[in-house]
């Protein structure tokens, strides 16, 4: 599928129109044997939700209407922490969550977000579709959740600010930056002597607008779809962390499904993940010009001093101790020596 920003907007608009037209027809159709909810924190127009709509339709068709996956984007069912609680209790059946936030339950899940570890996407997928990803999925399974094989892409994260560009590690000193509710982010930005504030994504725009924080960090696709450019002036292409979403299922709900239905659901979720990866990479690569046209001023810092600052501050050695030798060795197998 050729994916562009125009296509993204068209797909979003078309789904809204078709949703309205199709609602009465669904009501008259035979009820599905299994109706499961899938919740996420991303805007409706983000590639994740565009691909999820395709995925849902494909699953329904392949199961002959037995399985209906209903999508609830944009924090409709609560914050990340709310939805993590719901996926564990069975209030929702499926949920995509950043491994960096999942780490509050599964500590190993945040290792893929170690600061300045991954230089490019080839290295990311080698690790996450290989031994490191398998190790993380094993740890998630131990937490009594089901996790799909393919992680979805959120992209490399960039730093935005309303006050100044970030060109050097020293620019982070005293910088009030929003970070997700995750110890790894807090630890990394404290190593840079910044002032990180843990705020759920649903509150980020208002926190920036009211200057509770000066800046935030997210992939360009989210900076665009969440319209954060309206409340930020600078975007520094730090690529400081790679972030992805694990597609999680409530174990009891998953095990209720017949094996043939599970196979169809998993196959389509994993295929959609691979398609979404290509969408996000393409979208992010083309967004700099668009966002510059909307008022963001871009700069490209040199990565070396940031990695050296983390090393000298003890960040890498601290987290190596937390993850353990086995997990850290799998990370360094993919990215090279860090600590």
C-alpha positions in Angstrom: 0.0 0.0 0.0 1.4 3.4 -1.0 1.1 5.6 2.1 1.2 9.4 2.1 -0.1 12.2 4.3 -2.9 12.8 1.8 -3.8 9.2 1.8 -3.8 9.2 5.6 -6.3 12.0 5.7 -8.5 10.5 3.0 -8.4 7.1 4.8 -9.4 8.8 8.0 -12.3 10.7 6.4 -13.5 7.7 4.4 -13.6 5.5 7.5 -15.7 8.1 9.3 -18.1 8.3 6.4 -18.3 4.6 5.9 -18.7 4.1 9.6 -21.8 6.3 9.7 -23.3 4.7 6.6 -22.5 1.2 7.7 -23.9 1.4 11.3 -27.6 0.4 10.5 -26.4 -2.5 8.3 -24.3 -3.9 11.1 -27.3 -3.7 13.4 -29.3 -5.8 11.0 -26.5 -8.3 10.4 -26.1 -11.5 12.5 -24.3 -10.7 15.7 -20.7 -11.8 15.9 -19.8 -14.8 18.1 -16.9 -12.8 19.6 -16.9 -9.0 19.9 -13.6 -7.8 21.3 -12.4 -4.3 22.0 -9.0 -3.0 20.9 -7.9 0.3 22.6 -4.9 2.5 21.9 -3.6 6.0 22.7 -3.0 7.3 19.1 -5.1 9.7 17.0 -7.6 8.1 14.5 -5.5 9.3 11.5 -2.3 7.7 12.7 -1.1 4.7 10.6 -1.7 2.4 13.5 -5.4 3.0 13.4 -5.6 3.1 9.6 -4.0 -0.3 9.5 -6.1 -1.5 12.4 -9.3 -0.8 10.5 -8.1 -2.8 7.6 -7.0 -5.6 10.0 -10.4 -5.6 11.7 -12.2 -5.9 8.4 -9.9 -8.7 7.2 -10.4 -10.7 10.4 -14.2 -10.3 10.2 -14.2 -11.5 6.6 -11.9 -14.4 7.1 -13.8 -15.6 10.2 -17.1 -15.3 8.3 -18.3 -12.6 10.8 -17.6 -14.7 13.9 -15.0 -12.2 15.2 -15.7 -8.5 15.4 -12.8 -6.3 16.5 -14.0 -2.9 17.6 -11.3 -0.1 17.7 -11.2 2.6 20.3 -8.4 5.1 19.4 -7.2 8.3 21.0 -7.4 7.3 24.7 -11.2 6.9 24.4 -11.1 4.2 27.1 -8.7 6.0 29.4 -5.0 6.8 29.8 -2.2 4.3 29.2 -2.1 3.4 32.8 -6.0 3.0 32.9 -5.9 0.8 29.8 -3.1 -1.4 31.1 -5.2 -2.1 34.2 -8.2 -2.9 31.9 -6.3 -5.3 29.7 -5.2 -7.2 32.8 -8.7 -7.3 34.3 -10.4 -8.2 31.0 -12.2 -4.8 30.7 -10.7 -4.6 27.2 -9.4 -7.5 25.2 -6.6 -5.9 23.1 -4.3 -3.0 23.8 -1.2 -1.6 22.1 1.3 -0.1 24.6 4.9 1.2 24.3 7.4 -1.2 25.8 8.7 1.8 27.7 5.5 2.2 29.6 4.8 -1.6 29.8 8.0 -1.7 31.8 6.0 -0.6 34.9 4.6 -4.2 34.8 7.4 -6.0 32.7 10.7 -4.3 33.5 12.5 -6.0 30.5 10.1 -4.4 28.0 11.8 -1.0 28.1 15.3 -2.2 27.1 14.4 -1.4 23.4 14.2 2.2 24.4 17.7 2.6 25.9 18.9 6.1 25.0 20.9 6.5 21.7 21.2 2.7 21.3 19.7 2.1 17.8 21.4 4.0 14.9 18.7 3.0 12.3 15.7 0.9 11.5 17.7 -2.0 10.1 19.2 -2.4 13.6 15.9 -2.1 15.3 14.1 -4.8 13.3 17.2 -7.1 13.6 16.8 -6.9 17.3 13.1 -6.8 17.8 12.3 -9.6 15.3 15.2 -11.5 16.6 16.6 -12.6 20.0 16.0 -9.4 21.9 12.3 -9.3 20.9 11.9 -13.0 21.8 13.4 -12.4 25.2 11.0 -9.4 25.8 8.0 -11.4 24.7 8.9 -14.2 27.1 8.9 -11.8 29.9 5.6 -10.3 28.9 4.1 -13.8 28.8 5.3 -14.4 32.4 3.1 -11.3 33.4 0.1 -13.3 32.3 -0.5 -11.3 29.1 -0.6 -12.6 25.5 1.7 -10.7 23.1 1.7 -10.9 19.3 5.0 -11.7 17.5 5.5 -8.4 15.6 6.0 -5.1 17.5 4.4 -2.1 15.8 6.5 1.0 15.1 6.2 4.3 16.9 9.4 5.6 15.3 12.5 7.3 16.6 11.7 10.1 19.1 12.6 13.7 18.6 12.7 16.6 21.0 10.5 19.7 20.7 10.6 22.9 22.7 8.8 26.2 23.0 12.0 27.9 24.2 15.2 26.7 22.5 16.7 24.1 20.2 18.6 21.2 21.7 22.1 21.0 20.0 24.2 19.7 22.8 23.7 17.7 26.1 24.2 20.9 28.1 21.0 22.3 26.4 19.0 19.8 28.5 20.2 21.3 31.8 17.1 22.5 33.8 14.9 21.9 30.7 11.3 21.1 31.7 10.3 18.2 29.5 7.3 16.0 29.5 8.1 12.3 29.5 5.7 9.3 29.5 5.0 7.6 32.8 8.1 5.4 32.7 11.3 5.2 34.8 13.6 4.8 31.8 12.7 8.2 30.4 13.0 9.9 33.8 16.4 8.3 34.4 17.7 9.3 31.0 16.7 12.9 31.1 17.9 13.2 34.7 21.3 12.0 33.4 21.2 15.0 31.1 20.4 17.2 34.2 16.9 18.0 32.7 13.7 18.3 34.7 11.5 15.5 33.4 7.8 15.5 34.3 5.8 12.3 33.9 2.5 13.1 32.1 0.0 10.8 30.3 -0.2 11.5 26.6 -3.8 12.6 26.8 -2.7 15.6 28.8 0.4 16.6 26.7 -1.1 19.2 24.5 -2.6 21.2 27.4 0.6 20.8 29.5 2.6 22.4 26.6 -0.1 25.0 25.9 -0.1 26.2 29.6 3.7 26.0 29.9 3.6 23.4 32.7 6.5 22.0 30.6 8.7 23.6 27.9 9.0 20.6 25.7 8.3 17.0 25.0 9.7 14.2 22.9 7.8 12.0 20.3 8.2 10.7 16.8 7.3 13.2 14.0 4.1 11.3 13.1 2.7 11.9 16.6 4.0 15.5 16.7 2.0 16.0 13.5 -1.2 14.0 14.1 -1.5 15.4 17.7 -0.9 18.9 16.4 1.9 19.5 18.9 3.5 22.0 16.4 0.7 24.4 17.5 2.3 24.7 20.9 6.0 24.2 20.1 8.6 26.3 18.2 11.7 24.0 17.8 12.2 20.4 16.8 15.6 18.9 17.4 16.2 15.6 15.5 17.8 13.8 18.4 16.6 10.3 17.5 17.3 9.6 21.2 15.1 6.6 21.6 13.3 4.1 19.3 9.8 3.3 20.5 7.4 0.6 19.5 4.0 -0.8 20.6 3.5 -4.4 21.7 0.1 -5.7 20.7 -1.3 -7.3 23.9 -4.2 -9.5 24.6 -6.0 -10.5 27.8 -5.1 -14.1 28.4 -8.6 -15.3 29.4 -10.2 -13.6 26.4 -7.5 -15.0 24.0 -7.9 -18.5 25.3 -11.7 -18.3 24.9 -11.2 -18.1 21.1 -11.2 -21.3 19.1 -7.8 -22.2 17.7 -8.8 -21.4 14.1 -10.0 -18.0 15.1 -6.9 -17.3 17.1 -4.7 -18.2 14.1 -6.6 -15.8 11.8 -6.6 -13.0 14.4 -2.8 -13.3 15.1 -1.9 -13.6 11.4 -3.8 -10.4 10.5 -2.5 -8.4 13.5 1.2 -9.4 12.7 0.7 -8.6 9.0 -0.8 -5.2 9.9 2.2 -4.5 12.2 4.6 -5.0 9.3 2.6 -2.7 7.0 2.3 -0.1 9.7 6.1 -0.1 10.2 6.5 0.9 6.5 3.8 3.5 6.9 5.4 5.2 9.9 8.9 5.2 8.4 7.6 6.8 5.2 5.4 9.3 7.1 8.2 10.3 9.4 10.7 10.7 6.6 8.4 13.2 4.8 7.1 15.1 7.7 10.0 17.4 8.4 9.1 19.7 5.5 5.4 19.7 6.3 6.1 20.6 10.0 8.5 23.2 9.0 5.8 24.8 6.9 3.6 24.8 10.0 6.2 26.8 12.0 8.6 24.3 13.6 12.3 25.2 13.3 14.5 22.0 12.8 18.0 21.3 13.8 20.2 18.1 13.6 22.4 17.6 16.7 25.5 15.3 16.6 24.7 12.1 18.5 28.2 11.3 19.9 28.3 13.8 22.8 24.8 12.6 24.0 25.9 9.0 24.1 29.1 10.0 25.9 27.2 12.0 28.5 25.0 9.0 29.2 28.0 6.8 29.5 29.9 9.1 31.9 26.7 9.7 34.0 26.5 6.0 34.6 23.2 5.6 32.7 24.2 2.6 30.7 25.9 0.8 33.6 22.9 1.5 35.8 20.4 0.0 33.4 22.6 -2.9 32.5 22.4 -3.8 36.2 18.6 -3.5 36.2 18.1 -5.6 33.0 20.7 -8.2 33.8 23.6 -9.6 31.8 21.5 -11.8 29.5 19.2 -9.1 28.2 22.0 -6.5 28.0 24.1 -9.0 26.0 21.2 -9.4 23.5 20.9 -5.6 23.1 24.6 -5.2 22.5 24.6 -8.1 20.1 22.4 -6.0 17.9 23.7 -2.4 18.5 27.3 -2.8 19.6 29.0 -2.0 22.9 27.2 0.7 25.0 28.5 0.4 28.6 
